[in-house]
Amino acid sequence: MRKLILQIVFIIMIGITIYAIPVHADDERTSFGSEFYQWELDMESPIGIYAHATQGIQTVDVYVQYDATMLAYVSGGEHIEPGRVRISGNTGQQIQYQQMLNFRPLVAGETQITIQESSITDSNGETHISQSISVPIQIALPTSWQLTQLQVDGVAIENFTPTILLYNIEVDTDVESIEIEAFPNDLQVEVSSNTLDIGSNTLYVMVINDTGEQVRYTLEVVRTESENVISSEEITTQEVQVMMQGTHNDGIAVRNQTLMYVLLIILLILLVILIITKIRMSKSARKKEHYQNQNKDIRIIDWSEDLDENMVIEVNHVSMDFKREKDEATSIKEHVIRTVKGQHSYEIFRALDDISFGINKGEVVGIIGTNGSGKSTILKIISGVLAPTSGSVKVDTSKIQLLTLGTGFDMELTGRENIYLNGALIGYTKEYINEKYDEIVKFAELEGFMEEKVRNYSSGMVSRLGFAIATARNTPEILILDEVLSVGDMFFRKKSVKRIMEMIHGGSTVIIVSHSPGTIRENCTKAVWIEQSKLKAVGAPIDVCSAYEKMHSS
């Protein structure tokens, strides 16, 4: 009865959710590489322009607008006139087209770059016009800037700070113009306009110091309207605006209410899934307890004492089983229904089968084998990430550093943000990352790209960034390298191998996983060959690698 009730609840919830959530199939759009850019004065800076189409792109035609008084165009696209650049091209049916534009900031302050017009022709020959979008650009003040105050009609702007470039000011109705003065008073000040209209006014204040450095402040000045003198035409306009605002607010309220219902439905679904999962986990726990009672000799050991004097890692008869679904669900709906009905069926996959070997202090051990043989699995067991199904591992995991590239990256964050995120995940402090930040960027060869989202990086750029972050710390006692010696192009590989060699020769005990017998021969003192989950050989690298090559060449 309980199962029937749960099935009915799930079917109703799924139906309501599918009905309530609109589906947007059209995904033809243009965008910037990031939501915000921070540039420095007189330094060439890149900005990414992207066009997307789910059906593939035939042609793209984009017009980009910028403030020529703030930015100087350098390269990328077709420079039509000051303040306007055109980007056009044929992508060969790719779903994404990208173009980098380069500008040189002329004046410190705040500005924006706008994709004013854009049209995308997809592979079906249909043309899609995208809406205008803008991205804010903040150009930092030079460190030598000494501006101390801005005054409006002799009154200092409250809470003025030189690095804050936008201020909101309100004046009375009878104020038709204002005078602006900067301090120290030997600075040159240029104001876009002194006169004020009733309502909102935007004034640009250009301040130039004695070295020629310029900064532009923006003043949003509101001149209040008189409450007594309003014409009938203005009253009509205000009534219309109030009505439109009311309609707009009603629309927002309806959308918010719909969103609230959808979120409530999702929360209820998650709650029911949690209850079902908890019931199944309790059953699984009872089965596991029964299994462990039958296998009391199987134990997982992680200790820093009772090891042989020279033996730092001891792997004893380790096996690892994974449970995988036989007929995997193709949608969330199907997965939920199968969970409710208890229709999931699984099979056991043995990733490692009775693996045993030891590693002495100071050895460089290479683990070799074809894809899917269990090399990465044994590394995760040694480092404490996974617990084996049977067998034991003796090692002090606090002394281990596992380097595996690209873990912990968020594709929607910028390169700068991912350095801090990825560094935190592998144990770096913020202070340490601050200290090593420039070194990481330089080593990864990504200067000029750190404000771009990582989803816009090539796979090589992501690998270089991951390698630079992972190898930024001092050499640990036990170093595990999971396929990190094949990063980037030929020149970067040489540089990465050199850095790894420095870490290896720093006195660490090192484990290297690689597909390359040459890498194992050149760098290792011992080799472990794992093939299709079974241990094939342990011994001298030249002998083990020769046997490995002979088997796979026949």
VEXDREN-2710 file (C-alpha; in Angstrom, 1 decimal):
% VEXDREN-2710
k/r/px/py/pz
1/MET/0.0/0.0/0.0
2/ARG/2.8/2.4/0.9
3/LYS/4.6/1.7/-2.4
4/LEU/1.4/2.4/-4.3
5/ILE/0.9/5.7/-2.5
6/LEU/4.5/6.7/-3.3
7/GLN/4.1/5.8/-6.9
8/ILE/0.9/8.0/-7.2
9/VAL/2.6/10.9/-5.5
10/PHE/5.6/10.7/-7.8
11/ILE/3.5/10.5/-10.9
12/ILE/1.5/13.5/-9.9
13/MET/4.6/15.6/-9.0
14/ILE/6.4/14.7/-12.2
15/GLY/3.4/15.7/-14.2
16/ILE/2.9/19.0/-12.5
17/THR/6.7/19.7/-12.8
18/ILE/6.7/19.0/-16.5
19/TYR/3.6/21.1/-17.0
20/ALA/4.9/24.0/-14.9
21/ILE/8.5/24.3/-16.2
22/PRO/8.7/25.9/-19.7
23/VAL/11.0/24.3/-22.2
24/HIS/13.3/26.6/-24.2
25/ALA/14.6/24.9/-27.3
26/ASP/16.0/28.0/-28.9
27/ASP/19.6/28.5/-27.6
28/GLU/21.0/30.8/-30.3
29/ARG/22.8/33.6/-28.5
30/THR/25.9/35.7/-28.1
31/SER/27.7/36.3/-24.9
32/PHE/30.9/37.5/-23.2
33/GLY/33.5/35.2/-21.7
34/SER/32.9/36.6/-18.2
35/GLU/30.3/38.7/-16.4
36/PHE/32.8/41.3/-15.2
37/TYR/36.3/42.5/-16.3
38/GLN/38.9/44.3/-14.3
39/TRP/41.7/45.9/-16.3
40/GLU/44.7/48.0/-15.6
41/LEU/45.6/51.3/-17.2
42/ASP/47.7/51.2/-20.4
43/MET/47.9/47.4/-20.4
44/GLU/46.6/45.5/-23.4
45/SER/43.6/43.4/-22.2
46/PRO/41.5/40.7/-23.9
47/ILE/37.7/40.1/-23.9
48/GLY/36.0/37.1/-25.4
49/ILE/33.0/37.3/-27.7
50/TYR/31.1/34.1/-28.2
51/ALA/28.2/33.0/-30.4
52/HIS/26.3/29.7/-29.7
53/ALA/23.8/27.7/-31.7
54/THR/22.5/24.2/-30.8
55/GLN/22.0/23.4/-34.5
56/GLY/25.5/24.5/-35.5
57/ILE/26.5/27.9/-37.0
58/GLN/26.9/28.7/-40.6
59/THR/27.7/32.4/-40.3
60/VAL/27.9/35.0/-37.5
61/ASP/27.7/38.8/-37.7
62/VAL/28.3/40.8/-34.5
63/TYR/28.7/44.5/-33.9
64/VAL/30.5/45.5/-30.7
65/GLN/30.3/49.0/-29.2
66/TYR/32.8/50.6/-26.8
67/ASP/33.6/54.0/-25.4
68/ALA/36.5/55.3/-27.4
69/THR/37.3/58.0/-24.8
70/MET/38.0/55.2/-22.3
71/LEU/39.4/52.4/-24.4
72/ALA/41.7/52.1/-27.5
73/TYR/41.0/49.3/-29.9
74/VAL/44.1/47.1/-30.5
75/SER/43.2/44.0/-32.5
76/GLY/40.6/41.3/-33.2
77/GLY/37.6/41.7/-35.6
78/GLU/37.2/44.6/-38.1
79/HIS/37.6/48.1/-36.7
80/ILE/34.8/50.1/-38.4
81/GLU/35.3/53.4/-36.6
82/PRO/36.3/54.6/-33.1
83/GLY/33.8/53.0/-30.7
84/ARG/32.6/50.2/-33.1
85/VAL/34.0/46.8/-34.1
86/ARG/32.5/44.2/-36.4
87/ILE/33.0/40.4/-35.9
88/SER/32.0/38.1/-38.8
89/GLY/32.9/34.6/-39.9
90/ASN/31.9/31.2/-41.1
91/THR/32.4/28.5/-38.5
92/GLY/31.9/25.3/-40.5
93/GLN/28.9/24.1/-38.6
94/GLN/30.4/24.3/-35.2
95/ILE/28.0/25.0/-32.3
96/GLN/30.3/27.8/-30.9
97/TYR/32.2/30.6/-32.5
98/GLN/34.6/32.7/-30.6
99/GLN/36.7/35.8/-31.2
100/MET/39.1/37.6/-28.9
101/LEU/39.1/41.4/-29.0
102/ASN/42.0/43.4/-27.4
103/PHE/41.8/46.9/-26.0
104/ARG/44.1/49.2/-24.2
105/PRO/42.5/51.2/-21.3
106/LEU/43.2/55.0/-21.7
107/VAL/41.4/56.3/-18.6
108/ALA/40.8/54.8/-15.1
109/GLY/37.2/54.5/-14.3
110/GLU/34.1/52.4/-15.1
111/THR/32.8/51.7/-18.6
112/GLN/31.2/48.9/-20.5
113/ILE/31.4/47.0/-23.8
114/THR/28.2/46.2/-25.6
115/ILE/27.2/43.5/-28.1
116/GLN/24.9/45.9/-29.9
117/GLU/23.7/43.9/-32.9
118/SER/24.2/40.2/-33.6
119/SER/22.8/37.7/-36.1
120/ILE/23.5/34.0/-36.2
121/THR/22.6/31.8/-39.2
122/ASP/22.3/28.2/-38.1
123/SER/22.9/25.0/-40.1
124/ASN/19.2/25.0/-41.2
125/GLY/19.6/28.5/-42.8
126/GLU/17.5/30.2/-40.2
127/THR/18.8/33.6/-38.9
128/HIS/18.5/34.5/-35.3
129/ILE/18.8/38.1/-33.9
130/SER/20.1/38.3/-30.4
131/GLN/19.3/41.0/-27.9
132/SER/21.8/43.7/-26.9
133/ILE/23.9/42.7/-23.9
134/SER/26.7/44.6/-22.0
135/VAL/29.5/43.7/-19.7
136/PRO/31.0/46.1/-17.1
137/ILE/34.7/47.0/-17.3
138/GLN/36.5/48.4/-14.3
139/ILE/39.8/50.1/-15.0
140/ALA/41.8/50.4/-11.8
141/LEU/43.4/53.6/-10.7
142/PRO/47.2/53.8/-10.9
143/THR/48.9/53.5/-7.5
144/SER/50.4/57.0/-7.8
145/TRP/46.9/58.6/-7.8
146/GLN/46.5/61.2/-5.0
147/LEU/43.0/62.5/-5.4
148/THR/41.6/63.3/-1.9
149/GLN/38.2/64.9/-2.4
150/LEU/35.4/65.9/-4.9
151/GLN/33.2/68.8/-4.1
152/VAL/29.8/69.7/-5.6
153/ASP/28.9/73.4/-5.2
154/GLY/31.4/73.7/-2.4
155/VAL/30.1/70.6/-0.5
156/ALA/32.3/67.5/-0.2
157/ILE/30.8/64.3/-1.5
158/GLU/30.1/62.2/1.5
159/ASN/32.2/59.0/2.1
160/PHE/34.4/59.9/-0.9
161/THR/37.0/57.3/-1.8
162/PRO/39.4/57.7/-4.8
163/THR/38.8/54.1/-5.9
164/ILE/35.0/54.4/-5.9
165/LEU/34.1/55.8/-9.3
166/LEU/30.3/56.2/-9.1
167/TYR/28.3/58.5/-6.8
168/ASN/24.6/59.3/-6.5
169/ILE/23.7/62.9/-5.6
170/GLU/20.3/64.6/-5.2
171/VAL/19.8/68.3/-5.6
172/ASP/16.8/70.6/-5.2
173/THR/14.4/71.6/-8.0
174/ASP/15.8/75.1/-8.3
175/VAL/19.4/73.9/-8.9
176/GLU/19.8/74.2/-12.7
177/SER/23.6/73.8/-12.8
178/ILE/26.4/72.6/-10.5
179/GLU/30.1/73.4/-10.0
180/ILE/32.5/70.5/-9.4
181/GLU/36.0/70.9/-7.9
182/ALA/38.7/68.3/-7.2
183/PHE/41.4/68.3/-4.5
184/PRO/44.3/68.8/-4.4
185/ASN/43.2/71.9/-6.3
186/ASP/46.2/71.7/-8.7
187/LEU/44.3/68.9/-10.6
188/GLN/42.7/69.6/-14.0
189/VAL/38.9/68.9/-14.0
190/GLU/36.7/68.5/-17.1
191/VAL/32.9/68.0/-16.7
192/SER/30.8/66.6/-19.5
193/SER/28.0/69.1/-18.6
194/ASN/27.1/71.4/-15.8
195/THR/23.4/71.9/-16.6
196/LEU/20.8/69.7/-15.0
197/ASP/17.3/68.7/-16.3
198/ILE/14.4/67.7/-14.1
199/GLY/14.9/64.1/-13.1
200/SER/18.0/61.9/-13.5
201/ASN/21.2/63.3/-15.0
202/THR/24.5/61.5/-15.7
203/LEU/27.6/63.6/-15.5
204/TYR/31.2/62.5/-16.3
205/VAL/34.0/64.1/-14.3
206/MET/37.4/63.7/-15.9
207/VAL/40.3/64.4/-13.5
208/ILE/43.8/64.7/-14.8
209/ASN/46.9/64.8/-12.5
210/ASP/50.3/66.5/-13.2
211/THR/51.7/63.3/-14.8
212/GLY/48.9/63.1/-17.3
213/GLU/47.1/60.1/-15.7
214/GLN/43.4/60.4/-16.1
215/VAL/40.4/59.0/-14.1
216/ARG/36.7/59.4/-15.0
217/TYR/34.2/59.6/-12.2
218/THR/30.4/59.2/-12.8
219/LEU/27.9/61.3/-11.0
220/GLU/24.2/60.3/-11.1
221/VAL/22.6/63.6/-10.2
222/VAL/18.8/63.6/-9.5
223/ARG/17.2/67.0/-9.7
224/THR/13.9/66.6/-7.8
225/GLU/10.6/67.6/-9.4
226/SER/8.4/70.4/-7.9
227/GLU/5.4/69.0/-6.2
228/ASN/3.2/72.0/-7.0
229/VAL/3.7/72.5/-10.7
230/ILE/2.7/69.5/-12.7
231/SER/0.9/69.9/-16.1
232/SER/-2.1/67.7/-17.1
233/GLU/0.1/66.1/-19.7
234/GLU/2.7/65.1/-17.0
235/ILE/-0.2/63.8/-14.8
236/THR/-1.4/61.6/-17.7
237/THR/2.1/60.3/-18.2
238/GLN/2.6/59.6/-14.6
239/GLU/-0.7/57.7/-14.4
240/VAL/0.3/55.6/-17.4
241/GLN/3.7/54.9/-15.8
242/VAL/1.9/53.9/-12.5
243/MET/-0.4/51.6/-14.5
244/MET/2.5/50.1/-16.4
245/GLN/4.5/49.6/-13.1
246/GLY/1.4/47.9/-11.6
247/THR/1.1/45.6/-14.5
248/HIS/4.8/44.8/-14.4
249/ASN/4.7/44.1/-10.7
250/ASP/1.7/41.8/-11.2
251/GLY/3.6/39.9/-13.9
252/ILE/6.6/39.6/-11.5
253/ALA/4.3/38.4/-8.7
254/VAL/2.8/35.7/-11.0
255/ARG/6.2/34.5/-12.1
256/ASN/7.5/34.5/-8.5
257/GLN/4.4/32.5/-7.4
258/THR/4.9/29.9/-10.2
259/LEU/8.6/29.6/-9.3
260/MET/7.7/29.1/-5.7
261/TYR/5.3/26.3/-6.6
262/VAL/8.0/24.6/-8.8
263/LEU/10.6/24.8/-6.0
264/LEU/8.1/23.4/-3.5
265/ILE/7.4/20.4/-5.9
266/ILE/11.1/19.8/-6.3
267/LEU/11.7/19.9/-2.6
268/LEU/8.9/17.4/-2.0
269/ILE/10.3/15.1/-4.7
270/LEU/13.8/15.3/-3.0
271/LEU/12.2/14.5/0.4
272/VAL/10.5/11.4/-0.9
273/ILE/13.7/10.3/-2.6
274/LEU/15.6/10.8/0.6
275/ILE/13.1/8.7/2.6
276/ILE/13.3/5.9/0.0
277/THR/17.1/6.1/-0.1
278/LYS/17.3/5.9/3.7
279/ILE/15.1/2.8/3.7
280/ARG/17.3/1.1/1.1
281/MET/20.5/2.2/2.8
282/SER/19.4/0.6/6.0
283/LYS/18.8/-2.6/4.2
284/SER/22.2/-2.3/2.5
285/ALA/23.9/-1.6/5.9
286/ARG/22.4/-4.8/7.3
287/LYS/23.6/-6.8/4.3
288/LYS/27.1/-5.2/4.7
289/GLU/27.2/-6.1/8.4
290/HIS/26.3/-9.7/7.6
291/TYR/29.0/-9.7/4.9
292/GLN/31.6/-8.3/7.2
293/ASN/30.8/-10.9/9.9
294/GLN/31.5/-13.6/7.4
295/ASN/34.8/-11.9/6.4
296/LYS/36.4/-10.8/9.7
297/ASP/39.9/-11.4/8.5
298/ILE/39.5/-8.5/5.9
299/ARG/40.6/-5.2/7.3
300/ILE/41.7/-1.8/6.1
301/ILE/44.8/-0.3/7.8
302/ASP/45.9/3.3/7.8
303/TRP/48.6/3.8/10.4
304/SER/51.9/5.6/10.7
305/GLU/53.5/3.0/13.1
306/ASP/54.4/-0.7/13.0
307/LEU/55.8/-0.3/9.5
308/ASP/59.1/-1.8/8.5
309/GLU/62.0/0.6/8.7
310/ASN/62.4/0.9/5.0
311/MET/58.8/-0.1/3.9
312/VAL/56.5/3.0/3.6
313/ILE/53.7/1.4/1.6
314/GLU/52.5/-2.2/1.9
315/VAL/49.6/-3.5/-0.3
316/ASN/48.4/-6.9/0.9
317/HIS/46.0/-9.0/-1.3
318/VAL/43.8/-6.0/-2.2
319/SER/40.6/-6.5/-4.2
320/MET/38.1/-3.9/-5.2
321/ASP/34.6/-4.5/-6.5
322/PHE/32.2/-1.8/-7.9
323/LYS/28.4/-2.2/-8.3
324/ARG/27.1/-1.0/-11.6
325/GLU/23.6/-0.9/-13.0
326/LYS/22.8/-3.4/-15.8
327/ASP/20.2/-1.3/-17.6
328/GLU/20.9/2.3/-16.8
329/ALA/18.0/4.7/-16.7
330/THR/17.9/7.3/-19.6
331/SER/16.1/10.0/-17.8
332/ILE/15.4/11.4/-14.3
333/LYS/11.8/10.4/-14.6
334/GLU/12.7/6.8/-15.4
335/HIS/15.3/6.7/-12.6
336/VAL/12.7/7.9/-10.1
337/ILE/10.0/5.4/-11.2
338/ARG/12.6/2.5/-11.0
339/THR/13.7/3.7/-7.5
340/VAL/10.1/3.7/-6.3
341/LYS/9.3/0.3/-7.8
342/GLY/12.6/-1.2/-6.7
343/GLN/13.4/-2.2/-10.3
344/HIS/17.1/-1.4/-10.4
345/SER/19.3/-4.4/-11.2
346/TYR/23.1/-4.4/-10.6
347/GLU/26.1/-6.5/-11.5
348/ILE/29.5/-6.6/-9.7
349/PHE/32.6/-5.4/-11.6
350/ARG/36.0/-6.4/-10.2
351/ALA/38.4/-3.5/-10.7
352/LEU/41.3/-5.1/-8.7
353/ASP/41.9/-8.8/-8.0
354/ASP/44.3/-9.8/-5.3
355/ILE/47.0/-7.2/-5.7
356/SER/50.1/-7.3/-3.5
357/PHE/53.4/-5.3/-3.6
358/GLY/55.6/-3.1/-1.3
359/ILE/57.3/0.2/-1.8
360/ASN/60.5/1.2/0.1
361/LYS/61.4/4.7/1.3
362/GLY/62.9/6.8/-1.5
363/GLU/61.9/4.4/-4.4
364/VAL/60.3/5.7/-7.6
365/VAL/57.7/3.2/-8.6
366/GLY/55.9/3.2/-11.9
367/ILE/52.5/1.5/-12.4
368/ILE/51.8/0.5/-16.0
369/GLY/48.8/-1.1/-17.7
370/THR/46.2/-0.5/-20.4
371/ASN/43.1/1.6/-19.9
372/GLY/40.6/0.2/-17.4
373/SER/43.2/-2.1/-15.7
374/GLY/42.8/-0.6/-12.3
375/LYS/45.8/1.7/-12.0
376/SER/44.0/4.8/-10.8
377/THR/41.9/2.7/-8.5
378/ILE/44.9/1.3/-6.7
379/LEU/46.3/4.9/-6.3
380/LYS/43.0/6.0/-4.7
381/ILE/43.1/3.1/-2.3
382/ILE/46.7/3.9/-1.3
383/SER/45.9/7.6/-0.8
384/GLY/42.8/6.8/1.3
385/VAL/40.2/8.1/-1.1
386/LEU/38.7/4.6/-1.5
387/ALA/38.5/1.6/0.8
388/PRO/39.1/-1.8/-0.7
389/THR/36.5/-4.5/-0.8
390/SER/39.1/-6.9/0.7
391/GLY/42.7/-6.9/1.7
392/SER/44.7/-4.3/3.5
393/VAL/47.0/-1.3/2.9
394/LYS/49.6/-0.1/5.4
395/VAL/50.5/3.6/4.8
396/ASP/50.6/6.9/6.6
397/THR/48.1/8.9/4.4
398/SER/48.9/12.2/6.1
399/LYS/52.3/12.1/4.2
400/ILE/50.7/11.6/0.8
401/GLN/50.1/14.2/-2.0
402/LEU/48.0/12.8/-4.9
403/LEU/48.4/14.8/-8.1
404/THR/45.6/14.2/-10.6
405/LEU/44.8/17.1/-13.0
406/GLY/41.5/19.0/-13.4
407/THR/39.8/17.8/-10.3
408/GLY/37.7/20.4/-8.5
409/PHE/37.5/22.8/-11.5
410/ASP/34.2/24.7/-11.9
411/MET/33.7/25.5/-15.6
412/GLU/31.5/28.5/-14.9
413/LEU/34.2/30.2/-12.8
414/THR/37.2/32.2/-14.1
415/GLY/40.7/31.0/-14.2
416/ARG/41.6/33.2/-11.2
417/GLU/38.6/31.9/-9.2
418/ASN/39.5/28.3/-10.0
419/ILE/43.1/28.7/-8.7
420/TYR/41.7/29.6/-5.3
421/LEU/39.0/26.8/-5.5
422/ASN/41.3/24.1/-6.7
423/GLY/44.0/25.1/-4.4
424/ALA/41.7/25.0/-1.4
425/LEU/40.5/21.5/-2.4
426/ILE/44.1/20.1/-2.3
427/GLY/44.9/21.8/1.0
428/TYR/46.4/25.2/0.1
429/THR/45.6/28.2/2.4
430/LYS/44.5/31.5/0.8
431/GLU/47.7/33.2/2.0
432/TYR/49.8/30.5/0.3
433/ILE/47.8/30.8/-3.0
434/ASN/48.2/34.6/-2.8
435/GLU/52.0/34.1/-2.5
436/LYS/52.1/31.6/-5.4
437/TYR/49.4/33.1/-7.7
438/ASP/51.7/34.9/-10.1
439/GLU/54.1/31.9/-10.3
440/ILE/51.1/29.6/-11.1
441/VAL/49.8/31.8/-13.9
442/LYS/53.3/32.2/-15.4
443/PHE/54.0/28.5/-15.3
444/ALA/50.7/27.7/-16.9
445/GLU/51.4/30.3/-19.6
446/LEU/47.9/31.8/-19.2
447/GLU/48.7/35.5/-18.7
448/GLY/45.8/37.5/-20.1
449/PHE/43.3/34.7/-19.7
450/MET/42.7/34.6/-16.0
451/GLU/39.5/36.6/-16.1
452/GLU/37.9/34.3/-18.7
453/LYS/35.6/31.5/-17.7
454/VAL/37.3/28.1/-17.7
455/ARG/34.5/26.7/-20.0
456/ASN/36.0/28.8/-22.7
457/TYR/39.5/27.3/-22.3
458/SER/40.9/24.6/-24.5
459/SER/41.6/21.2/-22.9
460/GLY/45.3/22.0/-23.0
461/MET/44.8/25.3/-21.2
462/VAL/42.8/23.5/-18.5
463/SER/45.5/20.8/-18.1
464/ARG/48.3/23.4/-17.9
465/LEU/46.4/25.3/-15.2
466/GLY/45.7/22.1/-13.2
467/PHE/49.3/21.0/-13.4
468/ALA/50.6/24.4/-12.3
469/ILE/48.3/24.5/-9.3
470/ALA/49.0/20.8/-8.3
471/THR/52.8/21.3/-8.3
472/ALA/52.9/24.6/-6.6
473/ARG/53.6/23.2/-3.1
474/ASN/56.8/21.9/-1.6
475/THR/57.8/18.3/-2.1
476/PRO/55.8/15.8/0.2
477/GLU/57.2/12.6/1.7
478/ILE/55.0/10.4/-0.6
479/LEU/54.2/11.8/-4.0
480/ILE/51.6/10.1/-6.2
481/LEU/51.4/11.2/-9.9
482/ASP/48.3/10.0/-11.9
483/GLU/49.0/10.7/-15.6
484/VAL/50.5/14.2/-15.1
485/LEU/53.6/13.8/-17.3
486/SER/51.7/14.1/-20.6
487/VAL/50.3/17.6/-20.1
488/GLY/50.0/20.2/-22.9
489/ASP/52.2/20.6/-26.0
490/MET/55.8/19.3/-26.5
491/PHE/57.4/22.4/-25.0
492/PHE/55.1/22.4/-21.9
493/ARG/55.7/18.7/-21.4
494/LYS/59.4/19.3/-21.2
495/LYS/58.8/22.0/-18.6
496/SER/56.4/19.8/-16.6
497/VAL/58.8/16.8/-16.7
498/LYS/61.6/19.1/-15.4
499/ARG/59.4/20.2/-12.4
500/ILE/58.4/16.6/-11.6
501/MET/62.0/15.5/-11.7
502/GLU/62.8/18.3/-9.2
503/MET/60.1/16.9/-6.9
504/ILE/61.3/13.3/-7.5
505/HIS/64.9/14.1/-6.7
506/GLY/63.9/16.0/-3.6
507/GLY/63.9/12.8/-1.5
508/SER/60.3/11.8/-1.9
509/THR/58.9/8.3/-2.3
510/VAL/57.2/8.5/-5.7
511/ILE/54.5/6.5/-7.5
512/ILE/53.9/7.3/-11.2
513/VAL/51.0/6.0/-13.3
514/SER/51.6/6.2/-17.0
515/HIS/50.7/4.5/-20.3
516/SER/54.2/5.1/-21.6
517/PRO/56.8/2.4/-21.0
518/GLY/59.5/5.0/-21.9
519/THR/58.4/7.2/-19.0
520/ILE/58.6/4.3/-16.6
521/ARG/62.1/3.2/-17.8
522/GLU/63.6/6.7/-17.6
523/ASN/62.3/7.8/-14.2
524/CYS/61.5/4.7/-12.1
525/THR/63.6/2.3/-9.9
526/LYS/60.8/-0.3/-9.8
527/ALA/57.8/-1.2/-12.0
528/VAL/54.4/-2.7/-11.2
529/TRP/52.3/-4.1/-14.1
530/ILE/48.5/-4.4/-13.6
531/GLU/46.6/-5.8/-16.5
532/GLN/42.8/-6.2/-16.5
533/SER/42.6/-5.9/-12.7
534/LYS/45.3/-8.6/-12.1
535/LEU/48.9/-8.2/-11.0
536/LYS/51.1/-9.4/-13.9
537/ALA/54.6/-8.5/-12.7
538/VAL/56.7/-6.5/-10.2
539/GLY/60.4/-5.9/-10.8
540/ALA/63.0/-3.9/-12.6
541/PRO/61.5/-1.3/-15.0
542/ILE/63.4/-2.5/-18.1
543/ASP/62.2/-6.1/-17.6
544/VAL/58.6/-5.3/-16.7
545/CYS/58.2/-2.8/-19.6
546/SER/59.8/-5.2/-22.1
547/ALA/57.3/-7.9/-21.1
548/TYR/54.4/-5.3/-21.3
549/GLU/55.5/-4.2/-24.8
550/LYS/56.0/-7.7/-26.0
551/MET/52.5/-8.7/-24.9
552/HIS/50.8/-5.8/-26.6
553/SER/52.9/-5.9/-29.8
554/SER/51.8/-9.5/-30.5
END
